[in-house]
């Protein structure tokens, strides 16, 4: 089953640096074109190995350079222990219940495609805390 995931930030930054080399624009020129400070461009391209999340500047730079921040990978859901454990706990073993659980999971997939699952997950985790 294909899944879209964020590419490693170090790969994105590498691609941005290669773009700068190819296009011949300086960080200052790119900053002006994107609408951010040159120092912001410099920071966005530095410390790629320690960066844990995409900054707004990286997103803007990727759009400017037409560099994708995501990639599609093939995922086998049966290899996810947490998912399989949740199904084992929730399923009562009947065909009728399997059909109902499958319907719920498909609906979650539809909501996820619309961006609704992430906000619901954030609400749930804030309620857990």
Steps between C-alpha positions, in 0.01 A plus 500: 500500500659832397545771763624854459764595759731793555843459345797519739586866559867440422395381150276803449777739607748317273260547208458870584877551508531323164227727364693809614815368332316426174298821478796721591297720734649616827323446831422876497337478156296197599397670825374806309310281252342295779432798727714403799829621648834367374584393856180290503612328178842433655345352818258288296792348307718445809487223760299267274617198697360626830178661374192306609221681316434699188524872567279748319811627320585149372146459371519837317841415355377161380202661328731753333738225384213262413643235731262244646506460877321165490550161343278198451602173659345156496375398846371162614253568785555152645855600593372768740478330838303781662234489227472120513474507882222761484306285253547189718367691801206658316383204289263247657584235239176511302465576129238766577736679738788474250280671239407775746864559602604512134230763435630712792859472374395597146317804640815599694691475173249731333525749788878478491502587130297810589731594789246425774680212673807704597291763681298227674823323603637826642180550699520143629864528608436830678214334687729208596760732658 
